[in-house]
Amino acid sequence: MYKHMSFSAAGLVALAGLSAGSAVAQTGTADSSRAFYLLVGTYAPADTPGIYVFRFHPATGKADLVSTVTGIENPSFLTFSPDLKYVYAVSETHGGEGGQVYAYAFDRAAGALRFLNKRRSGGDDPCNIITDATGRWLFVSNYTSGSLSVFALEKDGSLGDRVTHIQHEGHSVKPQQKSAHVHCVMPAPNNRDVFVTDLGMDEIFTYELDPATGHLADGTPPFTPVETGTGPRHLLFSPDGKFLYLIQELGGKVTVFDYKPGALAQVQTLSTVPENYHGRIWAADIHFSPDGRFLYAANRDDLNDIVTYAVDRHSGRLTYQDRIKTGGQTARNFTLSPDGKYLLVGHQNGPEIHVFHRDDVTGALTRLNDAIRVPHAVCLKMCPVD
């Protein structure tokens, strides 16, 4: 297995003259300064709403629709800039010239997104997107192509040149792993180490970011193998930055790594599926409670549940606590409200987001009766209202 790296100072050519959607459909108002914005990415055609902006009220667990965005196909993953002034979205498409990346200015007073520009992602089916801590560089994972792109971000929040492109080459043992599949990029707290999961190769690659150029060099060591056939999917640092957590899509497992600059050491691996379970294993997502005391993991079909683990913040180790059904089909992505009171789950093959109240002492989840109507919700992001 190997990877090919290329760098381009010129980057990609801007797609001038092509139209993109703007925020529309003002339908809700807020009466509480404690509210949060909830942004939702979906699988949707470009001529229908693809990104939704809600105002979420922690006093009730309910949400009002504020605006929607059209003009982007399959905005399946979103990320905020560090200052929350901009939102970046993948357009998970393939064929021809591959997928795309979109940049929006985020008016937090109005809850509206304004299109800035877009670029080709450098591969097919981009599925994950994140900035570095400075907001200068944007990392994009191209799943089907098995590649990673880095874009410069301009001062006005727009997408600049693609400055780095890395192509992975390799495979593993399962039918879903016939080729490389880059799934997630996670910059470390030091903003130099960059960890990248390749679901098709059963590897976590380590790169070192040059903060002046956006180029990525091989880390030391250049990769960390995971158990064969488990399919590393998403990465997440503990709030204190001491541990890195991995969810494995095909193995239905969560692995804890001790993190030291440039290197990972495995601490523990737990299953996300019940004992003696024989159905389909299809793990999806992981998130911490804001206080770092609990880790939550999602399983999709056939389970469609959220698993709760207690976290030992000294060792990083996890202890299973509970699991609860999400109440929908294909629990792809979820998020916790910034105050930690709620957990919201999107369903790829369902019509709504389900809301759970969270006990901040025990970590337990209780599903509320009301749901947020969004079809094919696959990415949920929250931030405070201005």
Secondary structure, DSSP 8 states (H G I E B T S, - for coil): -EEEEEE-SS-----TT-----EE--------TT-EEEEEEE---TTS--EEEEEEETTTTEEEEEEEE-S-S----EEE-TTSSEEEEEE---STT--EEEEEEEETTTTEEEEEEEEE-SSS-EEEEEE-TTSSEEEEEETTTTEEEEEEE-TTS-EEEEEEEEEEE---SSGGGSS--EEEEEE-TTSSEEEEEETTTTEEEEEEE-TTT--EEEEEEEEEE--TTS-EEEEEE-TTSSEEEEEETTTTEEEEEEEETTEEEEEEEEESS-TT--S---EEEEEE-TTSSEEEEEE-TTT-EEEEEEE-TTT--EEEEEEEE-SSS-EEEEEE-TTSSEEEEEETTSSEEEEEEE-TTT--EEEEEEEEE-TTEEEEEEEE--
